[in-house]
Structures are given as structure tokens and as C-alpha cells.
């Protein structure tokens, strides 16, 4: 996942460019709103071993 895609991941209706980007782009937006309503925060970064991402 590119850094640009990470920044846009939590915006409504934004999709990634990979082959698994068939989702509609609203799920992470909903998650972010719920987490923030409970006083928390959410983000994404590269996994330390270089495989995948951590949320």
C-alpha cells in the first residue's frame, strides 16, 4: 500500500489500486467515525517485518 493510499484509506469512497480493491470504500470511514466518537484514534502504518500493514 502506497503512502498516498494510506492517507486516503479512511476517506469515504476511496479505493486502493491493488487487485483486492473491489470494496466500496466506506468501511474504514465508518470505523474511523465510531472510534473517534468513543474518544479514540485509528491509523495505518507499515508492518515492521515489511509484510502488510498495521492498524
BELJOFEN-V67906 format. One record per run of one state. SS is the DSSP state (alpha for helix, beta for strand, coil for the rest). FROM is the first residue (numbers start at 0). LEN is the number of residues. If there is no record, write none. Layout:
SS & FROM & LEN
SS & FROM & LEN
//
This chain:
coil & 0 & 2
alpha & 2 & 6
coil & 8 & 18
alpha & 26 & 11
coil & 37 & 7
beta & 44 & 2
coil & 46 & 6
beta & 52 & 2
coil & 54 & 1
//
